[in-house]
Amino acid sequence: MTTLAHDLTVRAARATDAHKLASLMVRGNSTYRDWAPRFWQPPGFERTRSQWRLRLRESDRWTRLAIESDEHLVAFVSWRPAREHGDEGATVPGVSYVSYLYVGPSRWGNGIARGLLEFAEAAMADAGCARAILWTPVGAPARGFYEHCGWRLDGRERWSTELHLPMVGYEKRL
């Protein structure tokens, strides 16, 4: 375990954490209503929890949680090797994919996201990755955060079938 902030500890995700991960994602995704199209709805809890049950079984997924002493989940980051066709196909040598970075809205602006992202970037580099990629929604305030952390638009665009929003790609040399 690693200390991230004075009241948080970072640990690896466990199979039993799917409920906590889904709850935080649903809370985080609900804030998208502030900038997403008027009738947009976030993915539901049950679907998100089911997806996390599967993700936590992936042998190549690296997921770390920032938790309080009572095991309350405050934030998490997750990455895996990039694949040729998004979630499918062969892995792309030397490239990692940051698939999730969430911080509970009540803890935004406290350096937690930056600390977790830096921790993940170091782990990706240690795993032999020279470059990392990620997707974020076109209108998301997170774009400014990523750019501030040294990530750059890479020209990729796509529609997210999970979020039902247009996405843009970012990359960073590790």
N, C-alpha and C positions, 0 to 999 in steps of 0.2 A: 504494500500500500504506500501511496505517496500523499503528502499534504499539498493541497492546492491553495487554500486560503485558511485563515486561522480556525475556521469552524468546519472545514471540509476535508474529507479524505478521498483519494482516488483509488478505486479498485477495479479489477476485471469484472465484467458482467458474468452473471451465472444464469443457468437455464431458468431458475425461479424468478428472474427479474423481468420477465416479459410484461407482467401487469404494470409494474412501475414505469417501464420504458414507454408503453402505450399511453399511460395516463399523462406523462409529461409531454409526449408528442401531441396528443389531442389538445392539451392546454396551450401549447406553443402554436399549433396550427390554427387554433381559434383566434389568435391575435391577427391572423392574415385578413380577417374581416375588416380591419382598419384601412386596408389598401387594395384588397382584392375586388373583383367585380361585385356589384350590388347583391346578387342572389347566390353568391358562391357559398358552398358549405364544405367544411373540412371533412376528411375521412373519419369514419366512426371508430369508436373504441374497440369493438369486438374484432373488426377487420384488422385494425392496427395491432392488437394483441396477438392475433393469430399469425400475422406476418412476423412479429418478433419471436414467437415460439420457433418458427422456422429459421430465422436469421441466427438465433443463438446456437443453432446446431451446425452452422457453417464452420468448417474447420479452418478456413482462411480469413474469417472475419475477426477483427480486433476491435473490441468495444470496451470503453472505460467509463465508469460512473463516478460522478462527484457527489458524495453523500455526506449528510450530517451524522452526528454520533448515534442518532436513533434510527439510522438506515434510511432516512427520508432522502429520496432522490432529488437533487437540485439541478443537475446537468449531466449530459453525456455526449460522447463523441464516438463515432464508429467509422471504420474504413476497412477496405479489403483490396486485393489486387484488382486493377482495372481489367475489364474484359472487352474483347473486340466489338461486341454488339450489346452494349449496356449490361444487362444482367445475364447475358448468355455468351457463348463462344469461348474461345481460348483466352487465357490471360495475356495481357500485353506486358512483355518483359520490362521491368524497371519503372512501371507506372502504377501508382496507387489511386484509389478512388475514395474520397471522403464522402460517405453516403449520408451521414447524419451528424449534426451538431445542434444540440438543443440546450437551452438554459431556461429554467422557470422564469416567467416574466417578472416576478417580484425580485429577482436577483440580477436583472439586466444592468449593465453598466458598472459592474464590480470587478471586471477583469477575468471572470470565470471562463467565458468563451475563449478569450485569447489564451489563457493558460492551458486549457484543454486542447485547443488547436495546436499550440506549440508542442505539447506533449505528444500528440498524434503525429505531427510532422517529424519529430525526432525518432519515433518508433518506425515510421515509414522509411526514413533514411537508414536506420539501423537494419531494416529488412532488405536493404539493397535497392530501394526505389530512388530514382534520380528526379522524378517529376510526379506531382500529384494533381488530380483533377477533381472537380466537383460541379454540381448543378445547383442553381438557386432560382427561385421565381423571378421573372422580369421586374416586377414592382416591389420586390422585398427590400426593406431597409437593411437587411443583412448584406446586401451588395456593397454598401459603403464600409461595413465592418471588414469584409474579405479584402477589399481593395486596401484598406488601412493596414491589414496584416500582410501585404505583399503579394496578394493574389491578383492575377490579371485576366481580363476577358480573353478567351481564346478563339472566338468566332463560332463556337458550336451553339446551336439553338434546337429546341425540340419542344414537343407538347408532353406534359406529364399526365399519364393516364391515372396515376395515383392521386395527384392533387387537382387535376383538371385546370391547370394553369400553364401558360407558356414559361419556358425555362431558358436560361442562358448558362453557358459553360465558363468556368474559370480554371486556371492552372497556376501552378507555382513550381519553380525549380527548388529542389530540396538540397 
